[in-house]
Amino acid sequence: MSILLKIDRLVTQFPAEEGVIKAVDGVSLRVLQGETVCIVGESGCGKSVTALSVMGLFQGIAGADIRGSILFEDRDLLALSRHELRAVRGNEIAMIFQEPMSSLNPVLTIGEQLMEPLLEHLKLSKKEARKKAVELIEQVGISRPEQIVKCYPHELSGGMLQRVMIAMAISCRPKLLIADEPTTALDVTIQAQILDTLRRIKEESGMSILLITHDLGVVAEIADYVVVMYAGKVVEEGEVTRLFEAPKHPYTRGLLRSKPVLGQREESLYSIPGQVPDLLALSPSCYFYDRCEHGMEICRHREPALGEVGERQRAACWLYEEAKAHA
């Protein structure tokens, strides 16, 4: 499969009164055509900022500093003008945002909002766009599509609104769909339905998905490839089966240990000790050192590089550099 999206050494930082916040710090990843890649990590690790950087939504924001390259079909999105990005965004790359209620305009009907990208990018007539909006609502599994297009966002449930967001995102048949926490705040049954909808649409259209989540259950359900982020950096990546069966980085292991297991009864769930580091006071070291049970002296003074630790699996950890040195 060919590479659809290739992010190379992406840095996204913002000014603050106390200094500069490096929200994304040298992230590199790729998404193949027809592949689902999940970015996973705790809140504040840089997952959403990475996605928003791909969408070009920080362009023009005062003080925002974005470096590196984001190649989409060999076009560097960071080198495009606002007008050129507007043609790509929503048409070739679409995004589902975290909160559908705050992402939709409360004073416009569902139909009007679904018609907007169809009128903008596909240049359909209003009659054609309205017909297509009804078809999209039906495609994402919502009954009574003719009535739903006349509704306002507040008249629909959270699950239905998320389906509307999916319908809007796929309306122009994008090559890449970015989904930022698409199942957050939904109950388990609705979560499963949303994931099934995404999987079905992906199989029907052949599009790629870059999914942002903190839920390892979602990762196991839908991912082909997983990228684990911590404090703005990629600490491990690999094929989903290999990563779940044999996680290499101590942070990945901690995330997997923190997940509840059906039928397992313990006094309390495992939690990774310590706190996420202050992004304004990062030192040239392994950022996970203070929370790691395997911490070594070298971890305090030098940052580990992301290196091969298995077939199609890489981790940034001195444990493996030490093992190679003594092999």
N, C-alpha and C positions, 0 to 999 in steps of 0.2 A: 504493500500500500504506500502511496506517496504521501509526503508531508503536506498537510493543509496549513497548519499554523506552527511557526517556530519562534519561540521567545528566547533571546540570547542576552544574558547578563543584564536583565532589566533592573533598573534602579528607579524607584519613585519616592521622592522625598518632599516634605513640606516644611515651611518655616514655622517656628513657635517662639514664644517669648524667651524660653530657656535655651534655645538652640534649634537644630534641624532634626526633624523626625524622619528617619529612613524607614518608611513603611514597608517597602519592598527593596531587598538588598541583594542584588546580583542574581536574580532568579532566571534560570534557563529551563525550558520545557518544550515539548513538541506534542502536537495532536495530529494523528494520521487520519486520512480520509476514512470515514465510516467508523471511527473509533470513539469510545466514551472515556474521557480522562477525568478523574476526580481529584480535586485539590482539597486536602483535608488538614485540619489543625484547629487549635483553640481559637477563641475570639481574639482578634487583635494580631493574628499571625501574618496578615497580609494577603489572605485569600481574595477577599472582595476587591482590594486595591489593585491586585494583579488583573482581575477581570475588568475592572473599570478602566484600567490603563489600556487594555486591548481595545476597548470600545472607544477610546479617545475622549472620554468624558472629563478628563482633567485638562485638556487642551484649552488654553486661554485663561485658566484660573490663576490669579495673582500669586506668585511665589512657588507654584507647583513646578518641580524640576524632575523631568523624566528623561532617562538616558538608556542606552542600549539599543536593541532592535526588536521589532515585532513584525516578523515576516508572515504575511498572509498571501499564499500563492505567489511567493517571491516579491510581493510589494511590501515595502517597509511602511507600516501604518504611521509610525512616528514622523515620517517625512512628508506625509500628505497634508494638504491644506484643509481648513475646516469644510470647505465646499466638497472637496474630494472625499473626506471622511463621511460626510452626510450621505453621499451616494452609496458608500459601503455599509454604513450602519443601518440596520433595519432591513436591508436588501440582501447582502451577502453574509453579514454577521448580525445576529439578533440576540437579544438578552431578555431573560426573565428575571425580574428583580425580587428582592426578599419579601416585601410587603405589598401584596396586590391592591389592598385598599388605598394605600398612600401613593401607589404608582398610577392608578387610574384617576381620571378627572371626574370629580363627583357631580359636575353639572352637565356632563355629556352622557348620552345613552351608550350602552355597550356597542350597539351597531355603529354609531358615529365614530367611536374610537377604533373599532376594527376596520372601518373603511379608510381611515386616514393613511396608513402605509400603502394601501392598495391604490389610492388616488395619487399619492406622492411618488411611489417607486414604479408601479406597474401601469400608471396612466390610464386606469380603467374609468369608464363613465360612472356616474353615481348609481345608475341602475345596476350596472354590472358589479360594482363594488358591494352594493347591498346584497345582491344575490350570493356573491362570494362569501360575505360575512356570515350569512345563514349557513352556508356549507361548512365553513370553518368551525362554527359553534357545534354543528352536528359531528364533525370529524373528531373533536376532542371529547365526545361522549356526553354532551349536555342535551337533555330532552327538551322538547318544545322550542327549537331554535328560533322560529318565527316570532314567538313571544319574548324570548330572552333578549333579542337585539333591541327591543323597545324599552328594556329595563335600564335603571340607573344602578351604579355599583352598590349602593346601600341596600338594594332590594335582593341581592344575592349572597349566598353563604361564602365562607372563606375558601372552601374547596372549589366552588363554582367560579369564583373570581380567579383562582389560580389557573383553572382550565381556560378562562378567557385570556389570561396573560400568555398561556401557551399558544392559543389560537392566534393571537396578535403576533407573537414571535415567529410563527411558522407561515404567516400569511403570504410572504414573498418567497417562500421555499429557500431559506438561507442555506448556505453550505456549512456554516458553523452556528450552533446554538449554545449560548452561554447561560447557564441556569444558576443563579445565586441563591442558595438555600431554598429550593422550590417547595420543600415539604415542611418548613418550619411553621410551628403553631397549628399544624393540622393533626387531627387524630390519626391513629395508626391505620385504620381502614382507608381513609382518604389518602394518606401518604402512599399506600400501596397502589391505589388507583391512579394517582398522579404519575408514579414511576412507571406503571404499566403503559400509560398513555405516551409518555416520553419514549419508552422502548419501542412501542408499536410505530410511532411516527418516524423514529430513526430508521427502523427496518424498512418502512415503506418508501422513505425518501432518500436514504443513503447519506443523510447529513451526519456531521460529527457533533459531539456534545462535549463541552467543557463544563463540568458540574462542580460547584463550590459547596462544601458541606462540612459540618463538624460531626455528623452522624455516621458512625462506621457501619451501621446496619444498611444505610442507603448506599454506601460505597460497595459493600458486599453484594448488594442486589443488582446494581446497574453498571459498575465500572469494568472496563477492560484493563486500564492502567491507572495507577495511583501515584500522586505526588503529595508527600507529607511536608508541610511547612511549619517552621517554628521561628518566631521573632524576625520575620521578613525573609528567611532563607529556606531553601529546600534542604531538608536533612535526610530524606530517603525517598526513593522512587522505585517502582517496579510493577510487574504484572500483578494483578489483584490476587490471584491464587497464591503465587509465591510469597507476596508480601504478608498475606494473612497467615500462611502456614509457617513461614520462617522470617519474621521481622528482624531486622538487623540493628537498627538504631535504638538506643535505650528509650528515646521519646516515643517511637512507634510502639514499642513493647508496652510502655506505660499506657498509651491510649487504648490498646487492645485489652489490657488488664482492667481498665476502668469501665469496660462495657458490661452491663448486667448479662448474666447467663441464665436462661430459663431452667428452673429446677435447682439452681445452686443457691443454697441458703448459708449466708454468712452474717456475722454481726453487723458488718458495715461494708460498703463497696470500697474497692481500692481507689485511691486518688493519688495522682502524682504529687509528691511533696514540693513545698516551696512555691514561689511566685514567678510569673512570666517577667523577664527582665525589662527594665525601663528603657524604652527605645531612644531616650535622650542621653543615656549614660552607658552605652555599649562599649565594651573593651575588646581589643584584638584577641579573642579567645573563643572557645566553644561556648555559645550562649546558653547551652543546657547544662553547663558544668555544675552550677550550684544545686541543681535538682537531680543529678545523676548519681546512681549508686555505684557506678563504675569509674567515677572521676579520677583522673591521674594528673600528675604535676604538669605534664605538657598541655593538658586541656585548659589550664589556667592562663597560659601564655601564648598559645598559637591556635589559630583557627583551622580545623580540619577541612580538607577538600573533599568534594563529592567524588567518590571513587567506586570502582566495580567491587561488589561483594558477592556476586553470583550471576547467573545467567539472566540478562535483562533486569538487573537489580543493582542499585547504587545507593551508597550511604555516606554521609559525612561524619565520620567518627574515628578517633585515634585508636580505638580498640583494634581495628582491622589493619591500620598502618603498623601497629606494634606487632601484630601477629605475622604480617609479611616480613618484618625486619628479623624475626626470630625463626622464620621458616627455613 
